[in-house]
Amino acid sequence: MAAKGARAIAAKVLAALQVGTNGSLGNLLDDYRERPDFPLIQELCFGACRWYPALHSLLDQLLSKPLKAKESDVRWLLLVGLYQLRELSIADYAVINESVEASRSLKKPWAAALVNAVLRNYLRRKEALEAALAITQNPGAASSDATLAAAALAHPQWLFDALKAQRPESVEAICAGNNARPPMTLRVNLSKVSRDDYLKQLAERGIEATRGGYAETALVLRDACHVDDLPGFRDGLVSIQDEASQIVPSLLALEPGLSLVDACAAPGGKTAAILEREQGLDRVFAIDSSKKRLERVTDNLARLKFTQQPVTLCAANAEKLDAWWDGKPVDRILLDAPCSATGVIRRHPDIKVLRSPAEVASCCESQQTLLTALWPCLAEGGILLYTTCSVLDEENQHAIARFLEATDNAKCERIAADWGVECVAADGGSLGRQLLPIDPRGPDGFFFAILRKTSTPESKSG
């Protein structure tokens, strides 16, 4: 890209992102990670995505006529400018001057006057515009203006409508959680060091942290830091992992001698967490459809010194059993299913720009395909742990209900826990447990369901 300044680069990256065929924001930013101004580029891109629906609503009121589709980079430059004026402590004059200069870097000199006028117009009308955007009613109430509420809470209309319909009592808290900056959470390798001892090591480095409240391995840092600042990171004492994912090993009832399949394994965080908890597993398959992403599993296991563990890495679609399964029933399956990722928006705010209802529907079908394909691999009495990082019912409790309806020898077991929300079937049984992303220092949005393979048809939920 010819653009040189941080703001021009951010506009070009975001315009490419919105096309929807260029991958995630993280991938698009890879070309700029060595630049000295990369932190600013990343901040502008993430921030503009995080607040995109609100910024989009404001910009529509500031433009006298819509910009043409081919001018999407100019539109994103304006959105990036509005983000800075609203959310960052950069002087207003600097934001405007740098944004005007960025329009020239984009080789759109005609846009300089437009950028200057729109951003100055926002500053003049800021109080009235923001007041009009503010929510005046409970967004969970039936009488609330859904369009106003979605924009004010900075969520796409389709997602806000789904959250309001499914969790009206929590919609505002979920949206606020999605808009927050995520904590940096560590998973302590308890096979090498205790959580309290590692907490002391952090304190000796001047790094403040607190114990997580959901997983015994979790530590939440007060402030994010570089991994090289973490004691023993290169020696496998600790890993970066959200606390929700750290819950997974405790739900698999792991024992020495069991065999296990991690069906969608990359980048390997959950595989590693499982091996840290139980190093006496017999056979472990780590499967992922992306060979490149599977390399990250290898890297993670090597850093944690698990090179001698019986882990078979398979670059294959998990539902294609002939590509990886040896025909021997396995005792445990972890299916961290492909999903909308609506529970991790705070970490990946580009989801607000990229995701659509059609993609959610496609995920739902993929989830059923995987569940149905993997079930024959599971030994009688074995456990399939189904997880997603979604907060949408159709990918979670409804997916489990649909699978149970079609499967005679499957039962959903109740998860006895004091975290999250239990999803309850019509007969009073459990359909899994949902974590909502409402604790600013807690876990991402995540769903868990323990499916047990029975010998005979029986009650579907426990």
C-alpha positions as a Markdown table, in Angstrom:
| # | Residue | x | y | z |
|---|---|---|---|---|
| 1 | Met | 0.0 | 0.0 | 0.0 |
| 2 | Ala | 1.2 | 3.5 | -0.9 |
| 3 | Ala | -0.3 | 5.1 | 2.2 |
| 4 | Lys | 2.4 | 6.2 | 4.7 |
| 5 | Gly | 0.8 | 7.6 | 7.8 |
| 6 | Ala | -0.9 | 5.6 | 10.5 |
| 7 | Arg | -4.3 | 7.0 | 9.8 |
| 8 | Ala | -4.1 | 6.4 | 6.0 |
| 9 | Ile | -2.9 | 2.9 | 6.6 |
| 10 | Ala | -5.7 | 2.3 | 9.1 |
| 11 | Ala | -8.3 | 3.5 | 6.5 |
| 12 | Lys | -6.8 | 1.3 | 3.8 |
| 13 | Val | -6.7 | -1.8 | 6.1 |
| 14 | Leu | -10.3 | -1.2 | 7.2 |
| 15 | Ala | -11.6 | -0.7 | 3.7 |
| 16 | Ala | -9.9 | -4.0 | 2.7 |
| 17 | Leu | -11.4 | -5.7 | 5.8 |
| 18 | Gln | -15.0 | -4.6 | 4.9 |
| 19 | Val | -14.7 | -6.3 | 1.5 |
| 20 | Gly | -14.9 | -9.6 | 3.5 |
| 21 | Thr | -12.5 | -11.6 | 1.4 |
| 22 | Asn | -9.2 | -10.6 | 2.9 |
| 23 | Gly | -9.3 | -12.4 | 6.2 |
| 24 | Ser | -9.4 | -11.0 | 9.7 |
| 25 | Leu | -8.2 | -7.7 | 10.9 |
| 26 | Gly | -5.3 | -9.4 | 12.6 |
| 27 | Asn | -4.2 | -10.9 | 9.3 |
| 28 | Leu | -4.4 | -7.6 | 7.5 |
| 29 | Leu | -2.3 | -5.9 | 10.1 |
| 30 | Asp | 0.5 | -8.4 | 9.8 |
| 31 | Asp | 2.3 | -6.4 | 7.1 |
| 32 | Tyr | 2.7 | -3.5 | 9.5 |
| 33 | Arg | 3.8 | -5.1 | 12.7 |
| 34 | Glu | 7.5 | -4.0 | 12.3 |
| 35 | Arg | 6.6 | -0.3 | 11.9 |
| 36 | Pro | 7.4 | 2.0 | 14.8 |
| 37 | Asp | 3.8 | 3.4 | 14.6 |
| 38 | Phe | 2.2 | 0.0 | 14.6 |
| 39 | Pro | 0.6 | 0.5 | 18.1 |
| 40 | Leu | -1.2 | 3.5 | 16.8 |
| 41 | Ile | -2.3 | 1.7 | 13.6 |
| 42 | Gln | -3.6 | -1.2 | 15.6 |
| 43 | Glu | -5.4 | 1.1 | 18.1 |
| 44 | Leu | -7.1 | 3.0 | 15.3 |
| 45 | Cys | -8.2 | -0.2 | 13.5 |
| 46 | Phe | -9.5 | -2.0 | 16.6 |
| 47 | Gly | -11.1 | 1.1 | 18.0 |
| 48 | Ala | -13.0 | 2.0 | 14.7 |
| 49 | Cys | -14.3 | -1.6 | 14.6 |
| 50 | Arg | -15.2 | -1.7 | 18.3 |
| 51 | Trp | -17.4 | 1.4 | 17.9 |
| 52 | Tyr | -18.3 | 0.9 | 14.2 |
| 53 | Pro | -22.1 | 0.9 | 14.5 |
| 54 | Ala | -22.1 | 4.1 | 16.6 |
| 55 | Leu | -19.6 | 5.8 | 14.4 |
| 56 | His | -21.5 | 4.7 | 11.3 |
| 57 | Ser | -24.7 | 6.3 | 12.7 |
| 58 | Leu | -22.9 | 9.5 | 13.5 |
| 59 | Leu | -21.3 | 9.8 | 10.1 |
| 60 | Asp | -24.5 | 9.3 | 8.3 |
| 61 | Gln | -25.8 | 12.4 | 10.1 |
| 62 | Leu | -22.7 | 14.4 | 9.2 |
| 63 | Leu | -22.6 | 13.7 | 5.5 |
| 64 | Ser | -24.8 | 15.7 | 3.2 |
| 65 | Lys | -24.9 | 12.7 | 0.8 |
| 66 | Pro | -23.5 | 9.2 | 1.0 |
| 67 | Leu | -20.1 | 8.5 | -0.3 |
| 68 | Lys | -19.7 | 6.2 | -3.3 |
| 69 | Ala | -18.7 | 2.6 | -2.7 |
| 70 | Lys | -15.4 | 3.1 | -4.4 |
| 71 | Glu | -14.6 | 5.7 | -1.7 |
| 72 | Ser | -14.7 | 3.3 | 1.2 |
| 73 | Asp | -11.2 | 4.3 | 2.3 |
| 74 | Val | -12.3 | 7.9 | 2.7 |
| 75 | Arg | -15.4 | 6.7 | 4.7 |
| 76 | Trp | -13.1 | 4.7 | 6.9 |
| 77 | Leu | -10.8 | 7.6 | 7.3 |
| 78 | Leu | -13.7 | 9.7 | 8.6 |
| 79 | Leu | -14.8 | 6.9 | 10.9 |
| 80 | Val | -11.2 | 6.6 | 12.3 |
| 81 | Gly | -11.2 | 10.4 | 12.8 |
| 82 | Leu | -14.5 | 10.3 | 14.7 |
| 83 | Tyr | -13.2 | 7.4 | 16.8 |
| 84 | Gln | -10.2 | 9.6 | 17.9 |
| 85 | Leu | -12.4 | 12.6 | 18.6 |
| 86 | Arg | -14.8 | 10.5 | 20.7 |
| 87 | Glu | -12.5 | 8.0 | 22.5 |
| 88 | Leu | -8.8 | 9.0 | 22.5 |
| 89 | Ser | -7.0 | 11.7 | 24.3 |
| 90 | Ile | -5.4 | 13.2 | 21.1 |
| 91 | Ala | -5.9 | 16.9 | 20.7 |
| 92 | Asp | -8.8 | 17.7 | 18.4 |
| 93 | Tyr | -6.7 | 19.9 | 16.1 |
| 94 | Ala | -4.1 | 17.1 | 15.7 |
| 95 | Val | -6.8 | 14.6 | 14.8 |
| 96 | Ile | -8.2 | 16.9 | 12.1 |
| 97 | Asn | -4.9 | 18.0 | 10.7 |
| 98 | Glu | -3.5 | 14.4 | 10.5 |
| 99 | Ser | -6.8 | 13.1 | 9.0 |
| 100 | Val | -6.7 | 15.8 | 6.3 |
| 101 | Glu | -3.1 | 14.9 | 5.5 |
| 102 | Ala | -4.1 | 11.2 | 5.4 |
| 103 | Ser | -6.7 | 11.9 | 2.7 |
| 104 | Arg | -3.8 | 13.2 | 0.5 |
| 105 | Ser | -1.7 | 10.1 | 1.4 |
| 106 | Leu | -4.6 | 8.0 | 0.1 |
| 107 | Lys | -4.3 | 9.9 | -3.2 |
| 108 | Lys | -7.7 | 11.5 | -2.6 |
| 109 | Pro | -6.8 | 15.2 | -2.4 |
| 110 | Trp | -10.4 | 16.1 | -3.3 |
| 111 | Ala | -11.4 | 14.6 | 0.1 |
| 112 | Ala | -9.3 | 16.9 | 2.2 |
| 113 | Ala | -12.0 | 19.6 | 2.4 |
| 114 | Leu | -14.6 | 17.0 | 3.1 |
| 115 | Val | -12.6 | 15.4 | 6.0 |
| 116 | Asn | -11.9 | 18.8 | 7.5 |
| 117 | Ala | -15.6 | 19.9 | 7.3 |
| 118 | Val | -17.1 | 16.6 | 8.6 |
| 119 | Leu | -14.8 | 16.4 | 11.6 |
| 120 | Arg | -15.2 | 20.1 | 12.5 |
| 121 | Asn | -18.9 | 19.7 | 12.1 |
| 122 | Tyr | -18.9 | 16.8 | 14.6 |
| 123 | Leu | -17.1 | 18.9 | 17.1 |
| 124 | Arg | -19.6 | 21.8 | 16.7 |
| 125 | Arg | -22.6 | 19.4 | 17.0 |
| 126 | Lys | -21.0 | 16.9 | 19.4 |
| 127 | Glu | -23.3 | 17.5 | 22.4 |
| 128 | Ala | -26.5 | 17.2 | 20.4 |
| 129 | Leu | -25.4 | 14.3 | 18.3 |
| 130 | Glu | -24.2 | 12.3 | 21.3 |
| 131 | Ala | -27.4 | 13.1 | 23.2 |
| 132 | Ala | -29.5 | 11.9 | 20.3 |
| 133 | Leu | -27.5 | 8.7 | 20.2 |
| 134 | Ala | -27.7 | 8.0 | 23.9 |
| 135 | Ile | -30.2 | 5.4 | 25.0 |
| 136 | Thr | -33.1 | 6.9 | 26.9 |
| 137 | Gln | -34.9 | 3.6 | 27.6 |
| 138 | Asn | -33.9 | 0.2 | 28.8 |
| 139 | Pro | -32.8 | -1.6 | 25.6 |
| 140 | Gly | -34.3 | -4.8 | 26.9 |
| 141 | Ala | -37.8 | -3.2 | 27.1 |
| 142 | Ala | -40.3 | -3.9 | 24.4 |
| 143 | Ser | -40.9 | -0.2 | 23.8 |
| 144 | Ser | -37.2 | 0.6 | 23.3 |
| 145 | Asp | -36.2 | 2.1 | 19.9 |
| 146 | Ala | -34.1 | -0.9 | 18.7 |
| 147 | Thr | -32.4 | 1.1 | 16.0 |
| 148 | Leu | -31.3 | 3.8 | 18.4 |
| 149 | Ala | -30.3 | 1.2 | 21.0 |
| 150 | Ala | -28.2 | -0.8 | 18.6 |
| 151 | Ala | -26.3 | 2.2 | 17.4 |
| 152 | Ala | -25.8 | 3.6 | 20.9 |
| 153 | Leu | -24.5 | 0.2 | 22.2 |
| 154 | Ala | -22.3 | 0.0 | 19.2 |
| 155 | His | -23.6 | -3.3 | 17.9 |
| 156 | Pro | -24.8 | -4.4 | 14.5 |
| 157 | Gln | -28.6 | -4.3 | 14.3 |
| 158 | Trp | -29.0 | -8.1 | 13.6 |
| 159 | Leu | -26.8 | -9.0 | 16.6 |
| 160 | Phe | -28.5 | -6.5 | 19.0 |
| 161 | Asp | -31.9 | -7.9 | 17.9 |
| 162 | Ala | -30.8 | -11.4 | 18.6 |
| 163 | Leu | -29.4 | -10.6 | 22.0 |
| 164 | Lys | -32.5 | -8.6 | 22.9 |
| 165 | Ala | -34.8 | -11.5 | 21.9 |
| 166 | Gln | -32.7 | -14.2 | 23.7 |
| 167 | Arg | -31.4 | -12.3 | 26.8 |
| 168 | Pro | -33.4 | -9.1 | 27.3 |
| 169 | Glu | -32.3 | -8.9 | 30.9 |
| 170 | Ser | -28.6 | -9.0 | 30.0 |
| 171 | Val | -28.4 | -7.3 | 26.6 |
| 172 | Glu | -27.0 | -4.0 | 27.9 |
| 173 | Ala | -24.4 | -5.7 | 30.0 |
| 174 | Ile | -23.4 | -8.0 | 27.2 |
| 175 | Cys | -23.0 | -5.1 | 24.8 |
| 176 | Ala | -21.0 | -3.2 | 27.4 |
| 177 | Gly | -18.7 | -6.2 | 27.9 |
| 178 | Asn | -18.2 | -6.5 | 24.1 |
| 179 | Asn | -17.2 | -2.9 | 23.9 |
| 180 | Ala | -14.6 | -3.1 | 26.7 |
| 181 | Arg | -11.0 | -3.8 | 26.3 |
| 182 | Pro | -10.2 | -7.4 | 27.3 |
| 183 | Pro | -7.9 | -8.4 | 30.2 |
| 184 | Met | -4.7 | -10.3 | 29.6 |
| 185 | Thr | -5.2 | -13.6 | 31.3 |
| 186 | Leu | -2.5 | -16.2 | 32.0 |
| 187 | Arg | -2.8 | -20.0 | 32.4 |
| 188 | Val | -0.3 | -21.3 | 34.9 |
| 189 | Asn | 1.2 | -24.7 | 34.2 |
| 190 | Leu | 0.4 | -26.4 | 37.5 |
| 191 | Ser | 2.6 | -29.3 | 36.5 |
| 192 | Lys | 5.6 | -27.0 | 36.8 |
| 193 | Val | 4.6 | -24.3 | 39.3 |
| 194 | Ser | 1.8 | -23.4 | 41.7 |
| 195 | Arg | -0.5 | -20.5 | 40.9 |
| 196 | Asp | 0.6 | -18.7 | 44.2 |
| 197 | Asp | 4.3 | -19.2 | 43.5 |
| 198 | Tyr | 3.9 | -17.8 | 40.0 |
| 199 | Leu | 1.9 | -14.9 | 41.4 |
| 200 | Lys | 5.0 | -14.2 | 43.6 |
| 201 | Gln | 7.3 | -14.4 | 40.6 |
| 202 | Leu | 5.1 | -11.8 | 38.8 |
| 203 | Ala | 5.2 | -9.5 | 41.9 |
| 204 | Glu | 9.0 | -9.7 | 41.9 |
| 205 | Arg | 9.0 | -8.4 | 38.3 |
| 206 | Gly | 6.6 | -5.6 | 39.3 |
| 207 | Ile | 3.7 | -7.2 | 37.4 |
| 208 | Glu | 0.4 | -6.9 | 39.3 |
| 209 | Ala | -2.1 | -9.8 | 38.9 |
| 210 | Thr | -5.0 | -11.4 | 40.7 |
| 211 | Arg | -6.3 | -14.9 | 40.8 |
| 212 | Gly | -9.0 | -15.7 | 38.3 |
| 213 | Gly | -12.4 | -16.6 | 39.8 |
| 214 | Tyr | -13.4 | -19.3 | 37.3 |
| 215 | Ala | -10.4 | -21.6 | 36.7 |
| 216 | Glu | -7.8 | -22.7 | 39.2 |
| 217 | Thr | -5.0 | -22.1 | 36.7 |
| 218 | Ala | -6.0 | -18.4 | 35.9 |
| 219 | Leu | -4.2 | -15.2 | 36.7 |
| 220 | Val | -5.5 | -11.9 | 35.4 |
| 221 | Leu | -3.0 | -9.1 | 34.8 |
| 222 | Arg | -3.8 | -5.6 | 35.8 |
| 223 | Asp | -2.1 | -4.4 | 32.7 |
| 224 | Ala | -1.1 | -6.2 | 29.5 |
| 225 | Cys | 2.6 | -6.9 | 29.0 |
| 226 | His | 4.9 | -8.5 | 26.4 |
| 227 | Val | 5.2 | -12.3 | 26.8 |
| 228 | Asp | 9.0 | -11.9 | 27.2 |
| 229 | Asp | 8.4 | -10.0 | 30.4 |
| 230 | Leu | 6.6 | -13.0 | 31.9 |
| 231 | Pro | 8.8 | -15.2 | 34.2 |
| 232 | Gly | 9.4 | -18.5 | 32.6 |
| 233 | Phe | 7.2 | -18.0 | 29.6 |
| 234 | Arg | 9.8 | -19.5 | 27.2 |
| 235 | Asp | 10.2 | -22.5 | 29.6 |
| 236 | Gly | 6.5 | -23.3 | 29.6 |
| 237 | Leu | 5.6 | -22.1 | 33.1 |
| 238 | Val | 2.7 | -20.0 | 31.8 |
| 239 | Ser | 0.6 | -19.4 | 28.6 |
| 240 | Ile | -1.7 | -16.7 | 27.4 |
| 241 | Gln | -5.3 | -18.0 | 27.5 |
| 242 | Asp | -8.7 | -16.6 | 28.3 |
| 243 | Glu | -10.2 | -18.0 | 31.5 |
| 244 | Ala | -13.2 | -19.5 | 29.7 |
| 245 | Ser | -10.9 | -21.8 | 27.7 |
| 246 | Gln | -9.1 | -22.8 | 30.9 |
| 247 | Ile | -12.3 | -24.3 | 32.3 |
| 248 | Val | -12.3 | -27.0 | 29.5 |
| 249 | Pro | -9.9 | -29.6 | 31.1 |
| 250 | Ser | -11.9 | -29.7 | 34.3 |
| 251 | Leu | -15.1 | -30.8 | 32.4 |
| 252 | Leu | -13.5 | -33.7 | 30.6 |
| 253 | Ala | -13.1 | -36.0 | 33.6 |
| 254 | Leu | -9.5 | -36.8 | 32.6 |
| 255 | Glu | -7.7 | -39.9 | 33.8 |
| 256 | Pro | -4.4 | -41.7 | 33.0 |
| 257 | Gly | -4.7 | -44.1 | 30.1 |
| 258 | Leu | -7.6 | -42.3 | 28.3 |
| 259 | Ser | -7.6 | -41.5 | 24.7 |
| 260 | Leu | -8.7 | -38.0 | 23.5 |
| 261 | Val | -9.4 | -36.1 | 20.3 |
| 262 | Asp | -9.2 | -32.3 | 20.0 |
| 263 | Ala | -11.3 | -32.0 | 16.9 |
| 264 | Cys | -10.6 | -28.3 | 16.0 |
| 265 | Ala | -7.3 | -27.9 | 17.8 |
| 266 | Ala | -5.4 | -24.9 | 16.4 |
| 267 | Pro | -3.8 | -22.9 | 17.8 |
| 268 | Gly | -3.4 | -25.5 | 20.5 |
| 269 | Gly | -4.2 | -23.7 | 23.7 |
| 270 | Lys | -6.8 | -26.2 | 24.8 |
| 271 | Thr | -4.7 | -29.2 | 23.7 |
| 272 | Ala | -1.9 | -27.9 | 25.9 |
| 273 | Ala | -4.2 | -27.1 | 28.8 |
| 274 | Ile | -5.4 | -30.7 | 28.7 |
| 275 | Leu | -1.9 | -32.1 | 28.6 |
| 276 | Glu | -0.9 | -29.9 | 31.5 |
| 277 | Arg | -3.8 | -31.2 | 33.6 |
| 278 | Glu | -3.3 | -34.9 | 32.7 |
| 279 | Gln | 0.0 | -36.1 | 31.3 |
| 280 | Gly | -0.8 | -39.7 | 31.5 |
| 281 | Leu | -3.2 | -39.8 | 28.5 |
| 282 | Asp | -2.7 | -42.7 | 26.1 |
| 283 | Arg | -3.5 | -41.4 | 22.6 |
| 284 | Val | -4.1 | -37.8 | 21.8 |
| 285 | Phe | -5.2 | -36.6 | 18.3 |
| 286 | Ala | -5.0 | -32.8 | 17.6 |
| 287 | Ile | -6.9 | -32.1 | 14.4 |
| 288 | Asp | -7.4 | -28.9 | 12.4 |
| 289 | Ser | -8.4 | -28.2 | 8.8 |
| 290 | Ser | -5.6 | -25.7 | 8.4 |
| 291 | Lys | -2.0 | -27.1 | 8.0 |
| 292 | Lys | -0.6 | -23.6 | 8.7 |
| 293 | Arg | -2.6 | -23.1 | 11.8 |
| 294 | Leu | -1.7 | -26.6 | 13.0 |
| 295 | Glu | 2.0 | -25.5 | 13.0 |
| 296 | Arg | 1.1 | -23.2 | 15.9 |
| 297 | Val | 0.0 | -26.3 | 17.8 |
| 298 | Thr | 3.4 | -27.8 | 17.3 |
| 299 | Asp | 5.0 | -24.5 | 18.4 |
| 300 | Asn | 2.9 | -24.3 | 21.5 |
| 301 | Leu | 3.5 | -27.9 | 22.6 |
| 302 | Ala | 7.3 | -27.5 | 22.0 |
| 303 | Arg | 7.4 | -24.4 | 24.2 |
| 304 | Leu | 5.6 | -26.3 | 26.9 |
| 305 | Lys | 8.1 | -29.2 | 26.5 |
| 306 | Phe | 5.4 | -31.7 | 25.4 |
| 307 | Thr | 7.5 | -33.0 | 22.6 |
| 308 | Gln | 7.5 | -36.5 | 24.1 |
| 309 | Gln | 3.7 | -36.7 | 24.7 |
| 310 | Pro | 1.7 | -39.1 | 22.5 |
| 311 | Val | 0.1 | -36.4 | 20.3 |
| 312 | Thr | -0.8 | -37.1 | 16.7 |
| 313 | Leu | -1.2 | -33.9 | 14.7 |
| 314 | Cys | -3.6 | -34.2 | 11.7 |
| 315 | Ala | -4.2 | -31.6 | 9.1 |
| 316 | Ala | -7.7 | -32.7 | 8.1 |
| 317 | Asn | -11.4 | -31.9 | 8.3 |
| 318 | Ala | -12.5 | -33.6 | 11.5 |
| 319 | Glu | -15.7 | -34.9 | 9.9 |
| 320 | Lys | -13.6 | -36.8 | 7.3 |
| 321 | Leu | -12.9 | -39.8 | 9.6 |
| 322 | Asp | -10.8 | -41.7 | 7.0 |
| 323 | Ala | -8.2 | -38.9 | 7.1 |
| 324 | Trp | -7.3 | -39.3 | 10.7 |
| 325 | Trp | -9.2 | -42.0 | 12.7 |
| 326 | Asp | -7.7 | -45.4 | 13.2 |
| 327 | Gly | -11.0 | -47.0 | 14.0 |
| 328 | Lys | -10.4 | -47.4 | 17.7 |
| 329 | Pro | -13.1 | -45.7 | 19.9 |
| 330 | Val | -11.8 | -42.8 | 21.8 |
| 331 | Asp | -12.7 | -41.9 | 25.4 |
| 332 | Arg | -12.9 | -38.1 | 25.2 |
| 333 | Ile | -13.6 | -35.7 | 22.4 |
| 334 | Leu | -13.3 | -32.0 | 22.6 |
| 335 | Leu | -15.3 | -30.2 | 19.9 |
| 336 | Asp | -14.5 | -26.5 | 20.1 |
| 337 | Ala | -16.9 | -25.9 | 17.2 |
| 338 | Pro | -16.5 | -23.3 | 14.5 |
| 339 | Cys | -19.0 | -20.5 | 15.5 |
| 340 | Ser | -19.9 | -16.8 | 15.1 |
| 341 | Ala | -17.4 | -15.9 | 17.8 |
| 342 | Thr | -20.0 | -13.4 | 19.3 |
| 343 | Gly | -18.6 | -14.2 | 22.7 |
| 344 | Val | -15.1 | -12.8 | 21.9 |
| 345 | Ile | -16.0 | -9.5 | 20.3 |
| 346 | Arg | -14.0 | -7.6 | 22.9 |
| 347 | Arg | -10.9 | -9.4 | 21.6 |
| 348 | His | -11.9 | -9.4 | 17.9 |
| 349 | Pro | -14.0 | -6.3 | 17.3 |
| 350 | Asp | -13.8 | -6.8 | 13.5 |
| 351 | Ile | -16.6 | -9.3 | 14.1 |
| 352 | Lys | -18.9 | -6.3 | 14.2 |
| 353 | Val | -17.9 | -5.5 | 10.7 |
| 354 | Leu | -17.6 | -9.0 | 9.2 |
| 355 | Arg | -20.2 | -11.2 | 10.7 |
| 356 | Ser | -23.7 | -11.7 | 9.3 |
| 357 | Pro | -26.9 | -13.8 | 10.1 |
| 358 | Ala | -26.1 | -15.9 | 7.0 |
| 359 | Glu | -22.7 | -16.8 | 8.5 |
| 360 | Val | -24.3 | -17.8 | 11.8 |
| 361 | Ala | -26.7 | -20.1 | 9.9 |
| 362 | Ser | -23.8 | -21.7 | 8.1 |
| 363 | Cys | -22.0 | -22.2 | 11.4 |
| 364 | Cys | -25.1 | -24.0 | 12.8 |
| 365 | Glu | -25.0 | -26.5 | 10.0 |
| 366 | Ser | -21.3 | -27.1 | 10.4 |
| 367 | Gln | -21.7 | -27.7 | 14.1 |
| 368 | Gln | -24.3 | -30.4 | 13.4 |
| 369 | Thr | -22.2 | -32.0 | 10.8 |
| 370 | Leu | -19.2 | -32.2 | 13.1 |
| 371 | Leu | -21.3 | -33.5 | 16.0 |
| 372 | Thr | -22.9 | -36.2 | 13.9 |
| 373 | Ala | -19.6 | -37.2 | 12.2 |
| 374 | Leu | -17.6 | -37.4 | 15.4 |
| 375 | Trp | -20.1 | -39.3 | 17.5 |
| 376 | Pro | -19.3 | -42.8 | 16.1 |
| 377 | Cys | -15.7 | -42.3 | 17.2 |
| 378 | Leu | -16.6 | -42.0 | 20.8 |
| 379 | Ala | -16.5 | -45.0 | 23.1 |
| 380 | Glu | -19.6 | -46.1 | 25.0 |
| 381 | Gly | -19.6 | -44.2 | 28.3 |
| 382 | Gly | -17.2 | -41.6 | 26.8 |
| 383 | Ile | -17.6 | -37.8 | 26.8 |
| 384 | Leu | -17.9 | -35.3 | 24.0 |
| 385 | Leu | -17.4 | -31.8 | 25.3 |
| 386 | Tyr | -19.0 | -29.3 | 22.9 |
| 387 | Thr | -17.9 | -25.7 | 23.3 |
| 388 | Thr | -18.2 | -22.5 | 21.3 |
| 389 | Cys | -17.2 | -18.9 | 21.9 |
| 390 | Ser | -20.7 | -17.8 | 20.9 |
| 391 | Val | -23.5 | -16.3 | 23.0 |
| 392 | Leu | -26.2 | -17.1 | 20.5 |
| 393 | Asp | -28.7 | -19.8 | 21.5 |
| 394 | Glu | -28.9 | -21.3 | 18.0 |
| 395 | Glu | -25.2 | -22.3 | 18.2 |
| 396 | Asn | -25.4 | -23.5 | 21.7 |
| 397 | Gln | -28.4 | -24.9 | 23.6 |
| 398 | His | -30.5 | -25.2 | 20.5 |
| 399 | Ala | -27.6 | -27.0 | 18.8 |
| 400 | Ile | -27.5 | -29.5 | 21.6 |
| 401 | Ala | -31.2 | -30.0 | 21.7 |
| 402 | Arg | -31.2 | -30.6 | 17.9 |
| 403 | Phe | -28.4 | -33.2 | 18.2 |
| 404 | Leu | -30.1 | -35.0 | 21.1 |
| 405 | Glu | -33.3 | -35.2 | 19.2 |
| 406 | Ala | -31.5 | -37.0 | 16.4 |
| 407 | Thr | -29.3 | -39.2 | 18.5 |
| 408 | Asp | -30.6 | -42.1 | 20.5 |
| 409 | Asn | -27.5 | -42.9 | 22.6 |
| 410 | Ala | -26.6 | -39.4 | 23.7 |
| 411 | Lys | -27.3 | -37.6 | 27.0 |
| 412 | Cys | -26.4 | -34.1 | 28.1 |
| 413 | Glu | -25.0 | -34.1 | 31.7 |
| 414 | Arg | -25.6 | -31.2 | 34.1 |
| 415 | Ile | -22.5 | -29.1 | 34.8 |
| 416 | Ala | -22.5 | -28.4 | 38.5 |
| 417 | Ala | -20.9 | -24.9 | 38.8 |
| 418 | Asp | -21.5 | -21.5 | 40.3 |
| 419 | Trp | -20.6 | -19.7 | 37.2 |
| 420 | Gly | -22.6 | -18.9 | 34.1 |
| 421 | Val | -26.2 | -19.6 | 33.3 |
| 422 | Glu | -27.6 | -23.1 | 33.0 |
| 423 | Cys | -29.5 | -23.8 | 29.8 |
| 424 | Val | -32.6 | -25.8 | 30.6 |
| 425 | Ala | -34.6 | -28.1 | 28.4 |
| 426 | Ala | -38.4 | -28.2 | 28.3 |
| 427 | Asp | -38.3 | -31.3 | 30.6 |
| 428 | Gly | -36.2 | -29.5 | 33.1 |
| 429 | Gly | -32.9 | -31.2 | 32.2 |
| 430 | Ser | -29.7 | -29.4 | 31.2 |
| 431 | Leu | -28.7 | -28.4 | 27.7 |
| 432 | Gly | -25.3 | -27.0 | 28.8 |
| 433 | Arg | -24.0 | -23.9 | 30.5 |
| 434 | Gln | -23.4 | -20.4 | 29.1 |
| 435 | Leu | -20.8 | -17.9 | 30.2 |
| 436 | Leu | -21.7 | -14.3 | 29.2 |
| 437 | Pro | -19.0 | -11.7 | 28.6 |
| 438 | Ile | -20.2 | -9.3 | 31.3 |
| 439 | Asp | -17.3 | -9.4 | 33.8 |
| 440 | Pro | -14.7 | -6.9 | 32.7 |
| 441 | Arg | -11.9 | -8.9 | 34.4 |
| 442 | Gly | -13.5 | -12.3 | 33.8 |
| 443 | Pro | -13.9 | -14.7 | 30.9 |
| 444 | Asp | -15.1 | -14.3 | 27.4 |
| 445 | Gly | -18.5 | -15.4 | 26.3 |
| 446 | Phe | -18.4 | -19.2 | 26.1 |
| 447 | Phe | -20.7 | -22.2 | 26.0 |
| 448 | Phe | -20.1 | -25.7 | 27.4 |
| 449 | Ala | -22.1 | -29.0 | 27.0 |
| 450 | Ile | -21.1 | -32.4 | 28.2 |
| 451 | Leu | -22.5 | -35.1 | 26.0 |
| 452 | Arg | -22.2 | -38.7 | 27.3 |
| 453 | Lys | -22.5 | -41.7 | 25.1 |
| 454 | Thr | -25.0 | -44.2 | 26.5 |
| 455 | Ser | -25.5 | -47.9 | 25.8 |
| 456 | Thr | -29.3 | -47.5 | 25.3 |
| 457 | Pro | -31.7 | -44.7 | 24.6 |
| 458 | Glu | -32.6 | -42.8 | 27.7 |
| 459 | Ser | -33.5 | -39.4 | 29.0 |
| 460 | Lys | -31.7 | -36.8 | 26.9 |
| 461 | Ser | -30.8 | -34.2 | 29.5 |
| 462 | Gly | -29.5 | -34.6 | 33.0 |
